Structures are given as C-alpha cells and as structure tokens.
Amino acid sequence: MKKPICLLVDNGTLRPEPILMLRSMAKKLELETSFEVISMGLLHSNKVNQELLNGIAGQTIDTFLRSDRGQNITDLLILPFFLGPSRGINDWLVDKLTQWTKEKEGREFKILNCLYEEGDDRLSKALAWEIKEIQEQNSLHCPSIAMVDHGTPIIAVNMVREMVGKDLKKIINKSTQKFSTCSMERREGQEYDFNEPLLEAILSQWAKIGIKDIIISLFFLLAGRHAGENGDIENICKFVKQSHPNVRIFITKPLGGNKIIYELLKERLECAFNKSSK
C-alpha cells in the first residue's frame, strides 16, 4: 500500500535553529518509518534567510501547497508538532487543507493527534527527565519547579498543561520544594484568568520567601523567540534577578529534543499506517 506524504508541521518561526531541528527529526522519521516526511511551519518559516538553513529555503503550508509538489500530490498525512489542540491546527490548517482538496478532484488529507493524549503520561516523564538533568548537572537539592508554557486564549490548551503538570508533580514530588504551573504571558480580560499565575509573579513570589534554587521546566517544543537564547523567558528571569540577585534560576531544554517526543511522533505515524492498511 502506497503511503501518503507526511508533513511534520510546527507553528513556524523566524529563527533558523528550530527549522533545522525539525528537519533533522523529519529525516530520522523518514529513515525509520519509510514515510516521506517533510517538515514545515504553519507560518513564517519561509522568511528565514536560506543561507542560515544550509542553503535550503524554509517552507510553510502555503508555500508547499502552492508548489509543483503540492499541486501534484493527492494524499497528505499531517503530523502536528504541537503539544495540545491548537487553533492553528484545528481551525486554520483544516481550512487551508479543505480549500486545497476543493481545488482538484481526488485530493484528501488526514491530521493526526497532537502530542498530548489523555491517560498518557509520557510528556510528564519527558519534563521530569529534563529537570533531573538540570538537578544533576548543578548538584541541586530540592529545588522549586515552575512548569511554564506560553499562555493561551484556549482553555482546552491550558488544560493540557494542567494535566501534564499534575502528573509531573507526582513524579518529582519527593525531590522538589515547591511546584507550580504558570504562563509566560496572557491576554487581558477575566475570561483568560485561567492562565494565571504568570512566570514572573511565581519567580518573584518564591524569591521573596527565600527560595534560592528554581528550575523553569519548559513546556515548549522548540527554542524559538520565547524559549530560545535571549528569548522572552530568559528576559523574564533576568528581570526578576535584578530585584533578587541571590536566587539561582535554571532553565531546562525545550522538549523537542527529548527522545520521548520522537518516540511519540514515530508511534503516531506507525499507528496511522497500520490502521489505514487494515
């Protein structure tokens, strides 16, 4: 049975490092699953200077669907590189692909689940893995843990963070002092209060009561402008340390490079093929 082309899709970025990392993951998936896997962003990734991308231009859903390849294929399998049910996948991408199918008879697509699935604690285990690495590298005894995501206008996305955080707290409970989930930022308005607390508030609150060691557990997949070097989260930490110079703040690596994430993606692809071939 011929397998459809698989698009490994993230949100998109203006930084080269996340694009190169996603390409590397797509190549590995291609070698180990026999799918053809092409990485791209929903938006933005085509704007990065291709000289920073080993001479190969970044792609977005739009640039791919408009390309000769996108115009000539009829069957697409979408593998979302997203933690939870983003509107970008469930609304924007569905609209784009539906329009693509209407332009030529015989076209079809399928979108696989995002990385989180209820009852599966592997995202929590990946976070715990990254936390443990920071603890061992810095000989930290019972640090406090702030698990942070971007913040969202969608309560279902927030609930993913909260459920993963609940499992994470159980896993690391005996080796930590305090634990909290939090958001990097939020929208104004009471309807978005579910994002509270904010990372800056948690760091300041803990520093004021004398906590010395804090690990920020990044519930992010890639090191873009938020979770990357000199990004928003690093800048929040620098701001807090101006008022509390004695607090030590450590930041885990984004989850995208953790082998558990790769295993989840590979499993999604293999299950999709097994179901379609029955």
C-alpha positions in Angstrom: 0.0 0.0 0.0 1.4 3.4 -1.0 1.9 5.7 1.9 0.8 9.3 1.7 3.4 12.1 2.1 3.7 13.2 5.7 4.0 16.8 6.7 5.6 17.4 10.1 4.1 20.7 11.0 5.0 23.2 13.7 3.8 26.7 14.4 6.6 28.3 12.3 9.4 30.5 13.4 11.7 33.3 12.3 14.8 31.6 13.8 16.9 29.1 11.9 17.6 26.7 14.8 14.1 25.4 15.2 13.7 24.8 11.5 17.0 22.8 11.3 16.0 20.8 14.3 12.6 19.9 12.8 14.2 19.0 9.5 16.6 16.6 11.4 13.6 15.0 13.1 11.7 14.6 9.8 14.8 13.0 8.3 15.0 10.5 11.1 11.3 9.7 10.9 11.7 9.2 7.2 14.5 6.7 7.7 12.8 4.7 10.4 9.1 4.6 9.2 9.5 4.6 5.3 7.2 7.5 5.1 8.4 10.5 3.1 8.4 13.2 5.8 8.7 16.9 5.0 9.0 19.5 7.8 7.4 23.0 7.7 5.7 25.7 9.7 2.2 26.9 9.6 3.6 30.4 9.0 6.8 32.4 9.0 9.4 29.7 8.3 9.8 30.7 4.6 11.0 34.1 5.7 14.3 32.9 7.3 17.4 33.5 5.2 18.1 30.2 3.4 21.8 30.8 3.9 21.2 30.1 7.6 19.3 26.9 6.6 22.1 25.1 4.8 21.0 26.7 1.5 17.6 25.2 1.6 14.6 27.6 1.9 12.2 27.1 4.8 8.7 26.1 4.0 5.2 26.8 5.2 1.9 25.1 4.5 1.1 27.9 2.0 4.4 27.7 0.1 4.2 23.9 0.0 0.6 23.7 -1.2 1.3 26.2 -3.9 4.5 24.4 -5.1 4.5 22.0 -8.0 4.8 19.1 -5.5 1.8 20.3 -3.5 -0.2 20.8 -6.6 0.5 17.3 -8.0 0.0 15.1 -4.9 -3.4 13.9 -3.8 -2.9 12.4 -0.4 -1.4 14.2 2.7 -0.9 13.0 6.2 -0.3 15.8 8.8 1.8 15.0 11.9 1.4 18.0 14.2 4.5 19.0 16.2 2.2 20.6 18.8 1.7 19.7 22.5 -2.1 20.4 22.6 -5.1 21.2 20.4 -4.0 24.5 18.9 -6.4 26.6 16.8 -3.7 26.7 14.2 -4.1 23.0 13.6 -7.8 22.5 14.3 -9.1 25.6 12.6 -6.6 27.4 10.4 -4.9 24.3 8.9 -8.1 22.4 8.4 -9.5 25.4 6.4 -6.3 25.5 4.3 -6.3 21.8 3.5 -10.1 21.8 2.9 -9.6 24.5 0.3 -6.7 22.5 -1.2 -9.0 19.5 -1.6 -11.7 21.5 -3.3 -9.3 22.8 -6.0 -8.7 19.4 -7.6 -10.8 16.2 -7.5 -9.3 13.2 -5.6 -7.4 15.1 -3.0 -7.6 14.1 0.6 -5.9 14.7 3.9 -5.7 13.4 7.4 -4.5 15.2 10.5 -3.1 13.0 13.3 -3.4 13.9 17.0 -1.2 16.4 18.8 1.4 15.0 21.2 -0.8 15.0 24.3 -3.4 12.3 24.8 -5.4 11.8 28.0 -4.0 9.0 30.1 -0.6 9.0 28.5 2.0 10.4 31.0 5.0 10.4 28.6 5.1 14.2 28.3 5.3 14.4 32.1 8.1 11.9 32.0 10.0 13.9 29.4 9.7 17.0 31.5 10.9 15.1 34.6 13.9 13.8 32.5 14.9 17.3 31.6 14.5 18.5 35.2 16.6 15.7 36.6 19.4 16.5 34.1 19.5 20.1 35.4 19.5 18.9 39.0 22.4 16.5 38.4 24.4 19.0 36.4 24.2 21.6 39.1 24.0 19.4 42.2 20.7 20.9 43.3 18.9 19.5 46.3 15.1 20.0 46.4 14.8 23.0 44.0 11.4 24.6 43.3 9.9 23.9 39.9 8.0 26.3 37.7 6.5 24.5 34.7 5.8 27.2 32.1 4.0 27.3 28.8 3.4 30.3 26.5 -0.1 31.0 27.8 -3.2 30.6 25.6 -6.7 32.0 24.9 -8.0 28.4 24.6 -8.9 26.7 27.8 -8.5 23.2 26.3 -4.9 24.0 25.6 -4.4 25.3 29.2 -6.0 22.1 30.5 -3.3 20.1 28.7 -0.6 22.0 30.6 -2.5 21.4 33.9 -3.0 17.7 33.4 0.6 17.2 32.4 1.7 19.3 35.3 -0.4 17.2 37.7 1.4 14.1 36.5 4.7 15.8 36.7 4.2 16.9 40.3 3.5 13.3 41.2 6.7 12.1 39.5 9.0 14.7 41.1 7.2 15.4 44.4 9.9 14.0 46.7 12.8 15.8 45.1 11.3 19.4 45.0 10.5 22.2 47.4 7.7 24.0 45.6 5.9 23.3 42.3 3.6 25.4 40.1 2.4 25.5 36.6 2.4 29.0 35.1 2.2 31.0 31.8 4.8 33.2 30.2 2.1 35.7 29.3 -1.6 36.1 28.9 -4.3 38.2 27.3 -6.1 40.9 29.2 -9.6 40.1 30.5 -11.2 37.9 33.2 -12.1 35.3 30.6 -8.3 34.5 30.4 -7.7 34.3 34.1 -7.2 30.5 33.7 -3.6 31.3 32.5 -2.6 32.5 36.0 -0.2 32.6 37.6 2.4 34.2 35.4 6.0 33.1 35.4 7.3 36.5 36.6 4.9 36.5 39.5 5.9 33.0 40.6 9.6 33.7 40.4 9.3 36.9 42.4 7.0 35.3 45.0 9.3 32.4 45.6 12.4 34.7 45.7 10.7 36.9 48.3 10.2 34.0 50.7 13.8 32.9 50.5 13.8 30.1 47.9 17.3 30.0 46.4 17.1 27.5 43.6 14.4 27.4 40.9 14.2 25.3 37.8 12.0 26.5 35.0 10.6 23.5 33.2 9.9 24.5 29.7 6.6 23.1 28.3 7.8 24.2 24.9 8.9 22.0 22.0 11.5 24.3 20.3 13.8 27.1 21.2 12.2 30.0 19.3 11.8 33.6 20.3 10.1 32.6 23.6 12.1 29.7 24.9 15.4 30.2 23.0 18.6 32.1 23.8 17.9 35.7 24.8 14.2 35.0 24.4 11.2 36.1 26.4 11.7 33.6 29.2 15.4 34.4 29.7 14.5 38.0 29.8 11.9 37.4 32.5 14.5 35.6 34.5 17.0 38.5 34.1 14.3 41.0 35.2 13.5 39.0 38.4 17.2 38.6 39.3 17.6 42.4 39.2 15.4 42.6 42.3 16.5 39.2 43.8 20.2 38.7 42.9 20.6 35.8 45.3 18.1 33.5 43.6 19.5 31.0 41.1 17.3 30.2 38.1 18.0 27.3 35.8 16.1 26.6 32.6 15.5 23.1 31.1 15.9 22.4 27.4 12.7 22.5 25.3 11.1 19.1 24.9 11.6 18.7 21.2 15.0 17.1 21.5 13.9 14.6 24.1 13.8 11.0 22.8 10.3 10.5 24.3 8.9 13.2 21.9 10.5 11.4 19.0 9.0 8.1 20.1 5.6 9.7 20.3 5.8 11.0 16.8 7.1 7.7 15.4 4.3 5.9 17.1 1.7 8.3 15.6 3.0 7.5 12.1 3.2 3.8 12.6 -0.3 3.6 14.1 -1.8 5.7 11.2 -0.3 3.4 8.6 -1.4 0.2 10.4 -5.0 1.5 10.7 -5.2 2.5 7.0 -3.7 -0.8 5.8 -6.3 -3.0 7.5 
